[in-house]
Amino acid sequence: MGNIRKISGRELRKMLKDRFPPLLIDVRSRRDFRKGHIGGSKNIPIEKFKDTIKKIKPDLNSTIAVYCTCGIKSAEACHILKRMGFKKIYDLGGIDNWHYRLEH
């Protein structure tokens, strides 16, 4: 099974500049996402997370990074990904751990 690794905003920023950046998922509500999100992130609210991941079918070897408001929903999403067989899972926790510009 995959490992879940907590990462800092600085680590995530570096990963996003890589040649093969992670699939970045914001599990907050659509309303919160519209208020401000990390550039390039895909909004998949936690309530629809498992079903949506099954529909988009990313490769199990894909690198996936997740964040939410305070870290609770992102941890839940990471455990769902782990149970689904994903191997490279990164948890930023809350969006407050991102000390860079947000998109609106």
VMD Tcl script that builds the backbone (N, CA, C; Angstrom):
set m [mol new atoms 312]
animate dup $m
set s [atomselect $m all]
$s set {name element resname resid chain x y z} {
  {N N MET 1 A 0.832 -1.193 0.000}
  {CA C MET 1 A 0.000 0.000 0.000}
  {C C MET 1 A 0.875 1.255 0.000}
  {N N GLY 2 A 0.281 2.335 -0.435}
  {CA C GLY 2 A 1.011 3.588 -0.528}
  {C C GLY 2 A 1.229 4.242 0.810}
  {N N ASN 3 A 2.128 5.174 0.812}
  {CA C ASN 3 A 2.411 5.942 2.008}
  {C C ASN 3 A 1.832 7.330 1.864}
  {N N ILE 4 A 1.388 7.865 2.977}
  {CA C ILE 4 A 0.893 9.240 3.017}
  {C C ILE 4 A 1.994 10.061 3.677}
  {N N ARG 5 A 2.405 11.120 3.003}
  {CA C ARG 5 A 3.458 11.955 3.564}
  {C C ARG 5 A 2.961 13.382 3.704}
  {N N LYS 6 A 3.124 13.931 4.908}
  {CA C LYS 6 A 2.793 15.340 5.139}
  {C C LYS 6 A 3.880 16.177 4.467}
  {N N ILE 7 A 3.461 17.247 3.796}
  {CA C ILE 7 A 4.429 18.129 3.155}
  {C C ILE 7 A 4.141 19.582 3.514}
  {N N SER 8 A 5.151 20.393 3.372}
  {CA C SER 8 A 5.011 21.830 3.630}
  {C C SER 8 A 4.603 22.533 2.341}
  {N N GLY 9 A 4.180 23.767 2.473}
  {CA C GLY 9 A 3.864 24.571 1.301}
  {C C GLY 9 A 5.077 24.728 0.397}
  {N N ARG 10 A 6.244 24.879 0.995}
  {CA C ARG 10 A 7.478 25.022 0.224}
  {C C ARG 10 A 7.757 23.758 -0.598}
  {N N GLU 11 A 7.580 22.580 0.023}
  {CA C GLU 11 A 7.791 21.319 -0.699}
  {C C GLU 11 A 6.794 21.181 -1.847}
  {N N LEU 12 A 5.530 21.527 -1.574}
  {CA C LEU 12 A 4.510 21.431 -2.614}
  {C C LEU 12 A 4.825 22.381 -3.764}
  {N N ARG 13 A 5.220 23.589 -3.440}
  {CA C ARG 13 A 5.543 24.576 -4.486}
  {C C ARG 13 A 6.644 24.036 -5.404}
  {N N LYS 14 A 7.652 23.413 -4.804}
  {CA C LYS 14 A 8.748 22.831 -5.580}
  {C C LYS 14 A 8.219 21.692 -6.462}
  {N N MET 15 A 7.351 20.840 -5.902}
  {CA C MET 15 A 6.777 19.724 -6.660}
  {C C MET 15 A 5.962 20.232 -7.853}
  {N N LEU 16 A 5.244 21.323 -7.657}
  {CA C LEU 16 A 4.398 21.868 -8.719}
  {C C LEU 16 A 5.218 22.422 -9.881}
  {N N LYS 17 A 6.491 22.735 -9.633}
  {CA C LYS 17 A 7.370 23.228 -10.692}
  {C C LYS 17 A 8.104 22.099 -11.409}
  {N N ASP 18 A 7.968 20.873 -10.905}
  {CA C ASP 18 A 8.620 19.718 -11.530}
  {C C ASP 18 A 8.081 19.477 -12.927}
  {N N ARG 19 A 8.829 18.712 -13.680}
  {CA C ARG 19 A 8.419 18.356 -15.038}
  {C C ARG 19 A 7.096 17.588 -15.015}
  {N N PHE 20 A 6.930 16.735 -13.999}
  {CA C PHE 20 A 5.692 15.964 -13.842}
  {C C PHE 20 A 5.074 16.321 -12.492}
  {N N PRO 21 A 4.332 17.429 -12.443}
  {CA C PRO 21 A 3.765 17.867 -11.163}
  {C C PRO 21 A 2.672 16.904 -10.685}
  {N N PRO 22 A 2.380 16.931 -9.391}
  {CA C PRO 22 A 1.330 16.055 -8.865}
  {C C PRO 22 A -0.052 16.524 -9.306}
  {N N LEU 23 A -0.989 15.603 -9.253}
  {CA C LEU 23 A -2.396 15.957 -9.386}
  {C C LEU 23 A -2.731 16.613 -8.053}
  {N N LEU 24 A -3.086 17.886 -8.082}
  {CA C LEU 24 A -3.348 18.650 -6.860}
  {C C LEU 24 A -4.852 18.767 -6.664}
  {N N ILE 25 A -5.324 18.282 -5.517}
  {CA C ILE 25 A -6.758 18.232 -5.257}
  {C C ILE 25 A -7.109 19.025 -4.008}
  {N N ASP 26 A -8.080 19.919 -4.169}
  {CA C ASP 26 A -8.644 20.716 -3.086}
  {C C ASP 26 A -9.970 20.048 -2.711}
  {N N VAL 27 A -10.078 19.525 -1.485}
  {CA C VAL 27 A -11.291 18.799 -1.098}
  {C C VAL 27 A -12.297 19.671 -0.339}
  {N N ARG 28 A -12.100 20.995 -0.395}
  {CA C ARG 28 A -13.055 21.912 0.243}
  {C C ARG 28 A -14.308 22.063 -0.616}
  {N N SER 29 A -15.269 22.779 -0.098}
  {CA C SER 29 A -16.507 23.036 -0.838}
  {C C SER 29 A -16.219 23.904 -2.057}
  {N N ARG 30 A -17.117 23.879 -3.017}
  {CA C ARG 30 A -16.960 24.715 -4.223}
  {C C ARG 30 A -16.910 26.194 -3.836}
  {N N ARG 31 A -17.695 26.573 -2.849}
  {CA C ARG 31 A -17.729 27.962 -2.396}
  {C C ARG 31 A -16.366 28.396 -1.851}
  {N N ASP 32 A -15.774 27.556 -0.999}
  {CA C ASP 32 A -14.451 27.873 -0.451}
  {C C ASP 32 A -13.395 27.901 -1.554}
  {N N PHE 33 A -13.509 26.982 -2.510}
  {CA C PHE 33 A -12.577 26.919 -3.635}
  {C C PHE 33 A -12.609 28.230 -4.418}
  {N N ARG 34 A -13.815 28.752 -4.648}
  {CA C ARG 34 A -13.953 30.005 -5.407}
  {C C ARG 34 A -13.374 31.200 -4.653}
  {N N LYS 35 A -13.343 31.136 -3.337}
  {CA C LYS 35 A -12.793 32.234 -2.532}
  {C C LYS 35 A -11.283 32.343 -2.680}
  {N N GLY 36 A -10.640 31.246 -3.033}
  {CA C GLY 36 A -9.193 31.240 -3.221}
  {C C GLY 36 A -8.655 29.826 -3.141}
  {N N HIS 37 A -7.820 29.450 -4.112}
  {CA C HIS 37 A -7.254 28.107 -4.154}
  {C C HIS 37 A -5.841 28.158 -4.737}
  {N N ILE 38 A -5.122 27.077 -4.557}
  {CA C ILE 38 A -3.773 26.975 -5.102}
  {C C ILE 38 A -3.896 26.756 -6.608}
  {N N GLY 39 A -3.137 27.532 -7.374}
  {CA C GLY 39 A -3.188 27.431 -8.830}
  {C C GLY 39 A -2.966 26.009 -9.322}
  {N N GLY 40 A -3.789 25.605 -10.257}
  {CA C GLY 40 A -3.664 24.272 -10.848}
  {C C GLY 40 A -4.390 23.180 -10.091}
  {N N SER 41 A -5.007 23.535 -8.969}
  {CA C SER 41 A -5.698 22.495 -8.201}
  {C C SER 41 A -7.066 22.192 -8.791}
  {N N LYS 42 A -7.471 20.968 -8.588}
  {CA C LYS 42 A -8.776 20.483 -9.038}
  {C C LYS 42 A -9.661 20.406 -7.799}
  {N N ASN 43 A -10.860 20.956 -7.884}
  {CA C ASN 43 A -11.774 20.948 -6.738}
  {C C ASN 43 A -12.639 19.694 -6.760}
  {N N ILE 44 A -12.424 18.834 -5.774}
  {CA C ILE 44 A -13.256 17.637 -5.607}
  {C C ILE 44 A -13.684 17.619 -4.140}
  {N N PRO 45 A -14.864 18.177 -3.835}
  {CA C PRO 45 A -15.316 18.203 -2.435}
  {C C PRO 45 A -15.293 16.797 -1.825}
  {N N ILE 46 A -14.921 16.728 -0.558}
  {CA C ILE 46 A -14.745 15.446 0.120}
  {C C ILE 46 A -15.989 14.562 0.019}
  {N N GLU 47 A -17.161 15.175 0.011}
  {CA C GLU 47 A -18.408 14.399 -0.045}
  {C C GLU 47 A -18.515 13.581 -1.337}
  {N N LYS 48 A -17.867 14.034 -2.398}
  {CA C LYS 48 A -17.935 13.353 -3.695}
  {C C LYS 48 A -16.582 12.749 -4.083}
  {N N PHE 49 A -15.637 12.766 -3.154}
  {CA C PHE 49 A -14.258 12.437 -3.465}
  {C C PHE 49 A -14.063 11.033 -4.050}
  {N N LYS 50 A -14.498 10.027 -3.319}
  {CA C LYS 50 A -14.244 8.648 -3.755}
  {C C LYS 50 A -14.876 8.362 -5.119}
  {N N ASP 51 A -16.126 8.764 -5.296}
  {CA C ASP 51 A -16.814 8.525 -6.574}
  {C C ASP 51 A -16.134 9.270 -7.721}
  {N N THR 52 A -15.710 10.511 -7.471}
  {CA C THR 52 A -15.076 11.301 -8.520}
  {C C THR 52 A -13.719 10.722 -8.901}
  {N N ILE 53 A -12.939 10.289 -7.916}
  {CA C ILE 53 A -11.634 9.673 -8.211}
  {C C ILE 53 A -11.845 8.413 -9.055}
  {N N LYS 54 A -12.863 7.637 -8.714}
  {CA C LYS 54 A -13.158 6.428 -9.506}
  {C C LYS 54 A -13.494 6.792 -10.947}
  {N N LYS 55 A -14.192 7.915 -11.140}
  {CA C LYS 55 A -14.586 8.339 -12.495}
  {C C LYS 55 A -13.401 8.848 -13.307}
  {N N ILE 56 A -12.521 9.640 -12.682}
  {CA C ILE 56 A -11.407 10.200 -13.460}
  {C C ILE 56 A -10.255 9.203 -13.613}
  {N N LYS 57 A -10.243 8.177 -12.802}
  {CA C LYS 57 A -9.304 7.047 -12.907}
  {C C LYS 57 A -7.843 7.432 -13.123}
  {N N PRO 58 A -7.255 8.197 -12.199}
  {CA C PRO 58 A -5.824 8.446 -12.357}
  {C C PRO 58 A -5.045 7.146 -12.157}
  {N N ASP 59 A -3.878 7.070 -12.763}
  {CA C ASP 59 A -3.010 5.905 -12.613}
  {C C ASP 59 A -2.645 5.753 -11.132}
  {N N LEU 60 A -2.613 4.511 -10.647}
  {CA C LEU 60 A -2.302 4.267 -9.234}
  {C C LEU 60 A -0.884 4.706 -8.861}
  {N N ASN 61 A -0.029 4.898 -9.861}
  {CA C ASN 61 A 1.328 5.388 -9.609}
  {C C ASN 61 A 1.431 6.900 -9.716}
  {N N SER 62 A 0.305 7.569 -9.976}
  {CA C SER 62 A 0.295 9.027 -10.052}
  {C C SER 62 A 0.677 9.619 -8.702}
  {N N THR 63 A 1.320 10.766 -8.759}
  {CA C THR 63 A 1.602 11.512 -7.534}
  {C C THR 63 A 0.402 12.421 -7.297}
  {N N ILE 64 A -0.166 12.325 -6.096}
  {CA C ILE 64 A -1.354 13.114 -5.773}
  {C C ILE 64 A -1.094 13.895 -4.491}
  {N N ALA 65 A -1.409 15.187 -4.518}
  {CA C ALA 65 A -1.293 16.046 -3.344}
  {C C ALA 65 A -2.687 16.586 -3.026}
  {N N VAL 66 A -3.004 16.631 -1.741}
  {CA C VAL 66 A -4.344 17.009 -1.302}
  {C C VAL 66 A -4.254 18.099 -0.231}
  {N N TYR 67 A -5.246 19.003 -0.249}
  {CA C TYR 67 A -5.350 19.987 0.833}
  {C C TYR 67 A -6.814 20.341 1.074}
  {N N CYS 68 A -7.073 20.952 2.228}
  {CA C CYS 68 A -8.435 21.374 2.583}
  {C C CYS 68 A -8.341 22.664 3.395}
  {N N THR 69 A -9.266 22.867 4.313}
  {CA C THR 69 A -9.273 24.076 5.126}
  {C C THR 69 A -8.310 23.974 6.306}
  {N N CYS 70 A -8.396 22.868 7.064}
  {CA C CYS 70 A -7.581 22.768 8.277}
  {C C CYS 70 A -6.821 21.451 8.419}
  {N N GLY 71 A -6.978 20.530 7.487}
  {CA C GLY 71 A -6.222 19.285 7.533}
  {C C GLY 71 A -7.030 18.037 7.818}
  {N N ILE 72 A -8.260 18.193 8.274}
  {CA C ILE 72 A -9.085 17.021 8.614}
  {C C ILE 72 A -9.585 16.322 7.354}
  {N N LYS 73 A -10.161 17.081 6.440}
  {CA C LYS 73 A -10.697 16.489 5.207}
  {C C LYS 73 A -9.580 15.995 4.291}
  {N N SER 74 A -8.437 16.682 4.297}
  {CA C SER 74 A -7.336 16.219 3.449}
  {C C SER 74 A -6.813 14.879 3.966}
  {N N ALA 75 A -6.750 14.716 5.275}
  {CA C ALA 75 A -6.310 13.438 5.853}
  {C C ALA 75 A -7.285 12.332 5.469}
  {N N GLU 76 A -8.581 12.627 5.525}
  {CA C GLU 76 A -9.602 11.657 5.128}
  {C C GLU 76 A -9.432 11.262 3.662}
  {N N ALA 77 A -9.219 12.258 2.797}
  {CA C ALA 77 A -9.030 12.000 1.371}
  {C C ALA 77 A -7.781 11.152 1.132}
  {N N CYS 78 A -6.712 11.432 1.862}
  {CA C CYS 78 A -5.471 10.662 1.714}
  {C C CYS 78 A -5.688 9.200 2.091}
  {N N HIS 79 A -6.447 8.957 3.140}
  {CA C HIS 79 A -6.724 7.572 3.551}
  {C C HIS 79 A -7.604 6.861 2.523}
  {N N ILE 80 A -8.517 7.582 1.912}
  {CA C ILE 80 A -9.329 7.000 0.830}
  {C C ILE 80 A -8.413 6.606 -0.329}
  {N N LEU 81 A -7.511 7.504 -0.706}
  {CA C LEU 81 A -6.573 7.209 -1.795}
  {C C LEU 81 A -5.708 5.996 -1.467}
  {N N LYS 82 A -5.256 5.916 -0.228}
  {CA C LYS 82 A -4.418 4.794 0.187}
  {C C LYS 82 A -5.190 3.480 0.065}
  {N N ARG 83 A -6.438 3.476 0.547}
  {CA C ARG 83 A -7.269 2.263 0.457}
  {C C ARG 83 A -7.554 1.881 -0.991}
  {N N MET 84 A -7.582 2.883 -1.887}
  {CA C MET 84 A -7.826 2.613 -3.306}
  {C C MET 84 A -6.574 2.091 -4.017}
  {N N GLY 85 A -5.424 2.146 -3.340}
  {CA C GLY 85 A -4.201 1.591 -3.912}
  {C C GLY 85 A -3.205 2.590 -4.464}
  {N N PHE 86 A -3.444 3.887 -4.270}
  {CA C PHE 86 A -2.484 4.884 -4.740}
  {C C PHE 86 A -1.213 4.805 -3.899}
  {N N LYS 87 A -0.084 5.073 -4.529}
  {CA C LYS 87 A 1.202 4.851 -3.876}
  {C C LYS 87 A 1.931 6.126 -3.462}
  {N N LYS 88 A 1.698 7.225 -4.161}
  {CA C LYS 88 A 2.415 8.477 -3.866}
  {C C LYS 88 A 1.405 9.556 -3.477}
  {N N ILE 89 A 1.159 9.650 -2.175}
  {CA C ILE 89 A 0.124 10.540 -1.650}
  {C C ILE 89 A 0.773 11.561 -0.720}
  {N N TYR 90 A 0.489 12.828 -0.986}
  {CA C TYR 90 A 1.047 13.915 -0.185}
  {C C TYR 90 A -0.080 14.750 0.406}
  {N N ASP 91 A 0.052 15.076 1.684}
  {CA C ASP 91 A -0.980 15.828 2.399}
  {C C ASP 91 A -0.408 17.164 2.864}
  {N N LEU 92 A -0.890 18.243 2.228}
  {CA C LEU 92 A -0.488 19.587 2.653}
  {C C LEU 92 A -1.193 19.960 3.951}
  {N N GLY 93 A -2.339 19.349 4.195}
  {CA C GLY 93 A -3.151 19.732 5.350}
  {C C GLY 93 A -4.018 20.912 4.969}
  {N N GLY 94 A -4.042 21.931 5.814}
  {CA C GLY 94 A -4.862 23.106 5.542}
  {C C GLY 94 A -4.224 24.071 4.568}
  {N N ILE 95 A -5.063 24.820 3.879}
  {CA C ILE 95 A -4.597 25.790 2.894}
  {C C ILE 95 A -3.722 26.865 3.538}
  {N N ASP 96 A -3.846 27.049 4.854}
  {CA C ASP 96 A -2.991 28.025 5.554}
  {C C ASP 96 A -1.514 27.628 5.522}
  {N N ASN 97 A -1.227 26.365 5.172}
  {CA C ASN 97 A 0.161 25.917 5.044}
  {C C ASN 97 A 0.780 26.357 3.712}
  {N N TRP 98 A -0.027 26.967 2.851}
  {CA C TRP 98 A 0.423 27.490 1.566}
  {C C TRP 98 A 0.638 28.985 1.747}
  {N N HIS 99 A 1.881 29.421 1.759}
  {CA C HIS 99 A 2.202 30.829 2.036}
  {C C HIS 99 A 2.479 31.618 0.759}
  {N N TYR 100 A 1.831 31.217 -0.309}
  {CA C TYR 100 A 2.045 31.850 -1.605}
  {C C TYR 100 A 0.715 32.355 -2.138}
  {N N ARG 101 A 0.750 32.926 -3.323}
  {CA C ARG 101 A -0.436 33.512 -3.935}
  {C C ARG 101 A -1.510 32.458 -4.196}
  {N N LEU 102 A -2.755 32.863 -4.009}
  {CA C LEU 102 A -3.898 32.007 -4.327}
  {C C LEU 102 A -4.574 32.544 -5.581}
  {N N GLU 103 A -5.232 31.672 -6.302}
  {CA C GLU 103 A -6.024 32.080 -7.462}
  {C C GLU 103 A -7.484 32.174 -7.026}
  {N N HIS 104 A -8.220 33.026 -7.714}
  {CA C HIS 104 A -9.647 33.213 -7.388}
  {C C HIS 104 A -10.487 32.989 -8.626}
}
mol reanalyze $m
mol bondsrecalc $m
mol representation Tube
mol addrep $m
